[in-house]
Each structure stands twice: as C-alpha cells, then as structure tokens.
Amino acid sequence: MATSYKQIVRDGLWDNNGVLAQMLGMCPTMAMTTSATNGLGMGLATAFVMATSNLLIAALRGYITQEVRIPVYILIIAAMVTLVDLSLNAWMHELYKVLGLFIPLIVSNCLPLGRAEVFAAKEPAIPAFLDGLFMGIGFTGALTVIGAMREIVGSGTLFADAHLLLGPAFKFLELRILPADTGVLVAVLPPGGFLALGLLLAVKRMLDIRAGKPIAMAGAHSV
Amino acid sequence: MSARTMTLTHAMVLGSFCLGFGILVAATDHFTHDEIALRAIDDLQNSLTQVIPPGLYDNNLVKDAVTVKNDEGKDVTVYRALKGGQLTGVAYEIVGSGYGGEIHLIMGVTPEGKILGVRATEFKETPGLGDRIDAAKSNWITKFTGLSLGDPPADKWKVKKDGGVFDQFSGATITPRGVVAAIRRGLEFFAAHKAQLVETH
C-alpha cells in the first residue's frame, strides 16, 4: 500500500485532520486550547514526537510482532516524549519553561498511537515520517484555531505571550481584540473547548459538502 | 511453531524493545542530569534576585540557606542575603491554595519584616484569569512590596471582597484570595522565627 506524498500532506492538514476528521487527541484539544499560544505550543511538541515516533516505528516494523505491537508503540512514543522532555529541559531551557507543561501530556494523546497503528506499521520510514509530521502540523493548526477562538471570546486577546514561546521577534503577533475585562468567561473554561470544537467541526463539514467531498464519519472505521 | 515458542518470541520482542528504549532513556537521563540540575539552580537564582534586589547582597544566596520548620512541621528553606556579613534580607517559598491547586510563591523580607518582593513561581491557575498573579502578565503582585504585618493592619490583609485592601481580579477571586493569605502567613512565619532567621553565624 503506497500513499502519494501529496495525499499524505492533504490528509494530515485537512482531509483526515487528526482533530477535525479522526477526532483523536481530544484530551489535549480540550485542555490546552485556552489560548492560541498554548494550542500552538502543544501542537508543535506533539508534531515533533509524532514525526520521530512514526519514523522509528516504520523503520523497526519488521521486528515488531503483531501480538505485542501496541505495547511496543506505546513504549516508543513514551521514550520519545521522555527524550524530548529531558533534552529541552537541559539544552533549551527557556523554551522548556513554556512547553514543559505540555510535553508529558503527549503520552495521553491517542493520535500518535493511532498513526503508528494505521500508517507507520504498514509504510516505509520516509512516508511514515512525513505522515507523522503533517498529521502533527494539522493537529497544531486545529489547536491554534480553537485556542484563538476561545482566547478572543474569553480574554479579548490573541496570541498573548507568544514571545515567550517563539522569541521576542514574534511580539507583533500579540493583539488585544476586545477591551480588557470584557471577555466571556465560559470560553476559557472547559465548556468553551467543546463549543469551539463543535463550531469548527461544523465549518469543516460545511466546506467539505460545498466542495462536493464525501463526508467521512468520525470513528475508528474511517481512519 | 508451538504456542509455547510463539509466546516466548513475543516476550523476547517486547523484552528487547523495553531493554533498547530503556537504555536510550537512561543514556539521555545520564547526559542531561547535570545540565538540568544547573538549570534548576539558575531558575532558583533568578527568582531569588527578583525578590531580593541585587544591591542588597554580596553572598551566594543559593549556598547561604538554612532550613527552618514552620508551624505545620514542614521544612522551609530560607535563603539569606548578606552584605559585608550583615543580614539584609531573607527569601523563602510560600504555598497558597488557588483555583487550580497549589500556588508556589517566593517572597523576600527585610530583617525588619517588610516585604522586599513576591513572585509566583509555579501555579496552574486559569489562563487569562487567575494567571494575572504572574509578574510577566500583570503588576498586581508587585503591589505587595514594602508592606508588612502591621501595614495594612492584620484584619485588612484580605482581598476587597472580603473587606480587606487588596484588589481581586474580575472573574477570579479565589486566586488572589489564596495569594494574599499565603503572603500573610509568610509574614507570620517570619515574625515567629525572626530570632532564628536573623542571627548571623
């Protein structure tokens, strides 16, 4: 089963987006999208782990037997997360102070495991790496948009504290959309996550219907 | 293959992967351990210089620390600022309870019991609401500088909603309430252990 690179990119970014089509990784999607910056940080850390774990799993897939594959995938993903956690803490400490909170949470995300099972287990290393990378970028995009929606409505800002994550050069991203203290609190509380995700899913469905694409029903059978 | 050898094969596969990735993680830990310990000291040093102005000491704050038991029997590490052998201030961690669990703060106090500065170091308060206790996001926490147990009077060491003098945030009262209470307890801790903290060796 060979998948074209173009298809891998399209699937990851939009058609089979981890959040908007496969509906995987809902735990970080709900918890970490209280602001656009948080969503972006969580997404980038996840993308890195997905690309490296997919690469390793695809490269080692000949040695992994069917019966023990799930524990082996979990082992590899958890090892990559620990590796990233320790290395960032030691050598990129400023970034770690911002992202550190998100990294251990990646283990609880089913998207890396889902991609390992449906893609990396069957494909060569390079396509698997790209699948992990673009699924991760698509995940980042969805989390950033949900974070932006919740942040604008809830706090009236957009990309607040982005310079802590991306460096002082990105200070221009930080906008105040609504006057201070006019935010609707519910948007940054947990229900706001469900509302924002629901709206975004509806928008994707609408665009897909308009483009005449078949509507994929979310669920394990569609991945 | 018999069921027995099959089981053995799977066990071997799983075992080898565990061993291999275990070694990888252990090696990473080995190579990063010292660096991470240094970064933790840097972080501590940074937060200490935020609550004790740099002009006040000429010693190594992280090294000149004493451990004191607080009223709940917990050990509190107190960092002492010395200039020319004279004690100019102390800093220690205090813990308040907020909306999202514990709020860790570090506070600096002069030998007379006046606050030199307070900073929140670790907390899980709601982004955009309770996280305004962070000096990077709001100057709220800096308003405690210069205050002491008698200023404002003890019964006014509360947020305005509870009849005190400190502002709460709109939409978030629990967080500032927890922080104000923690700072007041921090000052009481200093008052109770002053003799022990101020003595110089």
Contacts between the chains, C-beta under 8 A, distances in Angstrom:
chain1	res1	chain2	res2	distance
A	34	B	126	7.2
A	34	B	127	4.4
A	34	B	128	6.6
A	35	B	127	5.4
A	35	B	128	6.6
A	38	B	127	6.6
A	63	B	13	6.7
A	64	B	13	6.7
A	64	B	17	7.6
A	65	B	9	6.6
A	65	B	10	5.5
A	65	B	13	5.1
A	67	B	10	5.0
A	68	B	10	4.8
A	68	B	13	5.6
A	68	B	14	4.5
A	71	B	14	6.0
A	72	B	13	7.3
A	72	B	14	6.5
A	72	B	17	4.9
A	75	B	17	5.7
A	75	B	18	6.3
A	75	B	21	5.5
A	76	B	17	7.5
A	76	B	21	6.4
A	79	B	21	4.1
A	79	B	24	6.0
A	79	B	25	5.5
A	82	B	25	5.2
A	82	B	28	7.1
A	83	B	24	7.1
A	83	B	25	6.9
A	83	B	28	5.3
A	86	B	28	5.1
A	86	B	29	6.1
A	86	B	32	4.5
A	86	B	36	7.1
A	87	B	28	6.7
A	87	B	32	6.3
A	89	B	32	6.7
A	89	B	36	5.0
A	89	B	39	6.6
A	90	B	31	7.7
A	90	B	32	3.7
A	90	B	35	3.8
A	90	B	36	5.1
A	90	B	39	6.8
A	91	B	32	7.7
A	91	B	35	6.8
A	93	B	39	4.6
A	93	B	42	7.6
A	97	B	43	7.9
A	151	B	128	7.1
A	154	B	128	6.0
A	155	B	127	7.7
A	155	B	128	3.6
A	155	B	129	8.0
A	157	B	128	7.4
A	160	B	128	7.5
A	161	B	136	7.3
A	161	B	137	7.3
A	164	B	136	7.4
A	181	B	170	4.9
A	181	B	171	7.8
A	183	B	128	6.9
A	183	B	171	7.8
A	185	B	129	7.3
A	185	B	171	5.2
A	188	B	126	6.3
A	188	B	127	6.6
A	188	B	128	5.2
A	188	B	129	6.8
A	189	B	126	7.3
